[in-house]
């Protein structure tokens, strides 16, 4: 089955926990990321407010935490996401869960 990450950008707070968890799990150097948090903003809003939007996405270094998922555990980024906006599973199961335009399903390099 093809595995994937379903990410709901609507709820991402930009905390970088996914990046840190991945980097620590794989002992990556600071310039290498399995998941990268990108941002857009500040976008001006009415009444002097501003909005930031955050977009975590897996990179080519993502191996879906094969050492964890082979034991039935969640990938490190999913396990540690503070907002709970990253899910892992079979693409066929995750695809129907896309309910709005700020949800994205990434297929991962590995087929298990």
Backbone as CSV, one residue per row, in Angstrom:
resi,resn,N_x,N_y,N_z,CA_x,CA_y,CA_z,C_x,C_y,C_z
1,UNK,0.840,-1.183,0.000,0.000,0.000,0.000,0.889,1.252,0.000
2,UNK,0.451,2.251,-0.745,1.166,3.519,-0.768,0.788,4.332,0.461
3,UNK,1.779,4.802,1.164,1.566,5.583,2.382,1.649,7.068,2.075
4,UNK,1.040,7.861,2.939,1.071,9.300,2.737,0.914,10.074,4.028
5,UNK,1.128,11.375,3.919,0.897,12.313,5.014,-0.218,13.253,4.592
6,UNK,-1.258,13.322,5.395,-2.345,14.271,5.184,-2.091,15.432,6.134
7,UNK,-1.921,16.618,5.565,-1.606,17.792,6.380,-2.707,18.822,6.219
8,UNK,-3.251,19.256,7.350,-4.304,20.269,7.364,-3.667,21.610,7.708
9,UNK,-3.389,22.402,6.668,-2.722,23.685,6.861,-3.570,24.683,7.636
10,UNK,-4.847,24.454,7.666,-5.750,25.373,8.379,-5.398,25.454,9.866
11,UNK,-4.879,24.367,10.417,-4.626,24.311,11.855,-3.152,24.376,12.245
12,UNK,-2.247,24.416,11.268,-0.817,24.496,11.594,-0.515,25.845,12.240
13,UNK,0.179,25.810,13.375,0.505,27.031,14.116,1.922,27.532,13.845
14,UNK,2.697,26.788,13.078,4.061,27.213,12.769,5.049,26.996,13.891
15,UNK,4.827,26.020,14.735,5.673,25.815,15.918,7.009,25.122,15.615
16,UNK,7.157,24.544,14.428,8.383,23.859,14.001,8.630,22.534,14.725
17,UNK,7.683,22.058,15.513,7.886,20.801,16.238,8.085,19.635,15.282
18,UNK,7.386,19.644,14.150,7.540,18.561,13.171,8.980,18.506,12.652
19,UNK,9.553,19.664,12.352,10.937,19.725,11.870,11.913,19.223,12.932
20,UNK,11.735,19.679,14.148,12.636,19.303,15.240,12.542,17.806,15.530
21,UNK,11.317,17.283,15.582,11.125,15.855,15.860,11.782,15.004,14.777
22,UNK,11.623,15.397,13.531,12.224,14.665,12.415,13.745,14.719,12.496
23,UNK,14.266,15.908,12.707,15.720,16.086,12.766,16.326,15.254,13.902
24,UNK,15.658,15.219,15.044,16.180,14.441,16.173,16.042,12.941,15.928
25,UNK,14.931,12.530,15.338,14.713,11.103,15.062,15.797,10.549,14.134
26,UNK,16.166,11.335,13.134,17.117,10.871,12.124,18.533,11.390,12.326
27,UNK,18.720,12.196,13.372,20.024,12.794,13.657,20.555,13.562,12.450
28,UNK,19.639,14.291,11.794,20.022,15.129,10.652,20.817,16.335,11.128
29,UNK,21.706,16.805,10.276,22.405,18.062,10.551,21.408,19.211,10.385
30,UNK,21.701,20.380,10.931,20.743,21.498,10.918,20.276,21.954,9.538
31,UNK,21.042,21.675,8.495,20.644,22.120,7.155,19.830,21.081,6.392
32,UNK,19.567,19.944,6.998,18.860,18.850,6.334,17.539,18.607,7.056
33,UNK,16.453,18.542,6.307,15.130,18.341,6.902,14.361,17.252,6.170
34,UNK,13.667,16.426,6.927,12.750,15.452,6.339,11.385,16.064,6.109
35,UNK,11.079,17.107,6.874,9.868,17.901,6.682,10.280,19.358,6.887
36,UNK,9.771,20.219,6.044,10.172,21.628,6.081,8.942,22.502,6.259
37,UNK,9.024,23.432,7.205,7.926,24.367,7.453,8.184,25.654,6.680
38,UNK,7.298,25.949,5.751,7.355,27.197,4.989,6.240,28.097,5.488
39,UNK,6.386,29.402,5.255,5.348,30.323,5.724,5.100,31.424,4.709
40,UNK,3.912,31.980,4.789,3.519,33.144,4.004,2.993,34.171,4.992
41,UNK,3.465,35.378,4.863,2.970,36.417,5.745,4.090,37.327,6.175
42,UNK,3.734,38.377,6.839,2.395,38.696,7.338,1.496,39.257,6.230
43,UNK,0.243,38.821,6.251,-0.776,39.333,5.350,-1.634,40.303,6.148
44,UNK,-1.729,41.564,5.714,-2.537,42.534,6.465,-4.024,42.173,6.443
45,UNK,-4.654,42.317,7.579,-6.093,42.101,7.734,-6.718,43.400,8.239
46,UNK,-8.039,43.485,8.215,-8.696,44.692,8.749,-8.360,44.918,10.225
47,UNK,-8.514,46.142,10.649,-8.351,46.548,12.047,-6.923,46.374,12.565
48,UNK,-5.934,46.524,11.670,-4.542,46.481,12.090,-4.024,45.103,12.462
49,UNK,-4.702,44.059,12.045,-4.264,42.694,12.360,-3.470,42.117,11.189
50,UNK,-2.743,41.055,11.466,-1.960,40.374,10.441,-2.160,38.873,10.559
51,UNK,-2.010,38.193,9.429,-2.164,36.741,9.416,-0.912,36.102,8.837
52,UNK,-0.488,35.009,9.448,0.605,34.194,8.935,0.019,32.837,8.589
53,UNK,0.432,32.269,7.475,0.010,30.923,7.093,1.248,30.039,7.033
54,UNK,1.117,28.820,7.542,2.242,27.893,7.633,1.940,26.638,6.831
55,UNK,2.987,26.127,6.162,2.827,25.005,5.254,3.940,23.974,5.438
56,UNK,3.792,23.028,6.371,4.795,21.965,6.469,4.652,21.007,5.291
57,UNK,5.775,20.574,4.748,5.721,19.597,3.659,6.950,18.690,3.726
58,UNK,6.748,17.400,3.430,7.873,16.467,3.455,8.856,16.773,2.324
59,UNK,10.123,16.489,2.570,11.168,16.698,1.563,11.598,15.340,1.005
60,UNK,12.575,15.366,0.114,13.096,14.118,-0.446,13.797,13.259,0.605
61,UNK,14.151,13.838,1.741,14.796,13.079,2.811,13.795,12.293,3.659
62,UNK,12.515,12.551,3.496,11.497,11.848,4.291,11.457,10.376,3.894
63,UNK,11.646,9.512,4.875,11.544,8.067,4.639,10.346,7.495,5.387
64,UNK,9.426,8.377,5.765,8.217,8.051,6.534,8.549,7.351,7.849
65,UNK,9.728,7.637,8.377,10.174,7.031,9.644,9.988,5.514,9.612
66,UNK,10.542,4.897,8.587,10.410,3.451,8.423,10.753,2.656,9.666
67,UNK,11.730,3.131,10.440,12.100,2.436,11.679,10.974,2.484,12.706
68,UNK,10.138,3.511,12.668,9.006,3.639,13.600,7.757,2.953,13.034
69,UNK,7.447,3.247,11.761,6.201,2.733,11.180,6.230,1.216,11.021
70,UNK,7.417,0.632,10.857,7.507,-0.830,10.761,7.136,-1.500,12.082
71,UNK,7.163,-0.727,13.173,6.787,-1.238,14.496,5.375,-0.812,14.890
72,UNK,4.638,-0.213,13.931,3.273,0.220,14.213,3.169,1.589,14.859
73,UNK,4.286,2.301,14.936,4.277,3.644,15.516,4.042,4.681,14.424
74,UNK,3.663,5.885,14.839,3.482,6.996,13.914,4.847,7.591,13.565
75,UNK,4.961,8.205,12.367,6.189,8.951,12.083,6.395,10.029,13.145
76,UNK,7.625,10.397,13.365,7.957,11.342,14.428,7.244,12.683,14.265
77,UNK,7.137,13.187,13.036,6.459,14.478,12.822,4.988,14.400,13.219
78,UNK,4.350,13.262,12.937,2.935,13.070,13.286,2.786,12.958,14.798
79,UNK,3.631,12.157,15.410,3.583,11.929,16.857,3.723,13.222,17.650
80,UNK,4.582,14.122,17.177,4.908,15.312,17.957,4.211,16.588,17.514
81,UNK,3.396,16.526,16.468,2.701,17.730,15.989,1.787,18.271,17.086
82,UNK,2.073,19.485,17.540,1.319,20.098,18.640,-0.134,20.381,18.264
83,UNK,-0.378,20.700,16.998,-1.733,21.036,16.549,-2.515,19.808,16.095
84,UNK,-1.841,18.667,15.966,-2.519,17.459,15.501,-2.989,17.574,14.057
85,UNK,-2.260,18.340,13.261,-2.714,18.584,11.888,-2.017,17.704,10.853
86,UNK,-1.188,16.753,11.289,-0.519,15.833,10.366,-0.975,14.416,10.689
87,UNK,-1.437,13.699,9.658,-1.859,12.309,9.815,-1.067,11.438,8.854
88,UNK,-0.866,10.181,9.228,-0.129,9.218,8.413,-1.008,8.006,8.175
89,UNK,-0.931,7.450,6.976,-1.682,6.238,6.700,-1.670,5.886,5.226
90,UNK,-2.542,4.946,4.858,-2.682,4.555,3.462,-3.337,5.688,2.688
91,UNK,-2.806,5.979,1.514,-3.329,7.064,0.689,-4.820,6.863,0.414
92,UNK,-5.228,5.618,0.161,-6.636,5.332,-0.127,-7.543,5.681,1.048
93,UNK,-7.043,5.559,2.263,-7.827,5.892,3.455,-7.806,7.388,3.748
94,UNK,-6.693,8.036,3.443,-6.555,9.458,3.749,-7.251,10.353,2.725
95,UNK,-7.239,9.973,1.456,-7.797,10.824,0.390,-9.244,11.242,0.635
96,UNK,-10.133,10.349,1.058,-11.519,10.768,1.289,-11.683,11.751,2.456
97,UNK,-10.655,11.898,3.266,-10.727,12.790,4.427,-10.438,14.241,4.069
98,UNK,-10.043,14.496,2.825,-9.785,15.873,2.391,-11.128,16.578,2.267
99,UNK,-11.355,17.559,3.145,-12.666,18.209,3.213,-12.641,19.693,2.894
100,UNK,-11.456,20.286,2.763,-11.395,21.706,2.402,-10.085,21.993,1.684
101,UNK,-9.991,23.188,1.114,-8.875,23.531,0.233,-7.520,23.667,0.921
102,UNK,-7.475,23.713,2.222,-6.191,23.830,2.924,-5.688,22.489,3.451
103,UNK,-6.202,21.399,2.903,-5.714,20.064,3.246,-4.969,19.503,2.038
104,UNK,-3.793,18.925,2.296,-2.970,18.390,1.218,-2.526,16.979,1.588
105,UNK,-2.558,16.084,0.604,-2.104,14.713,0.800,-0.812,14.510,0.020
106,UNK,0.252,14.207,0.739,1.542,13.922,0.119,1.734,12.416,0.083
107,UNK,2.047,11.870,-1.079,2.434,10.462,-1.133,3.918,10.404,-0.825
108,UNK,4.310,9.381,-0.105,5.698,9.268,0.335,6.463,8.324,-0.574
109,UNK,7.770,8.486,-0.620,8.631,7.728,-1.523,8.524,6.223,-1.338
110,UNK,8.190,5.804,-0.147,8.186,4.387,0.170,6.833,3.750,-0.069
111,UNK,6.831,2.567,-0.639,5.622,1.762,-0.733,5.850,0.547,0.151
112,UNK,4.964,0.358,1.116,5.136,-0.763,2.052,4.167,-1.870,1.722
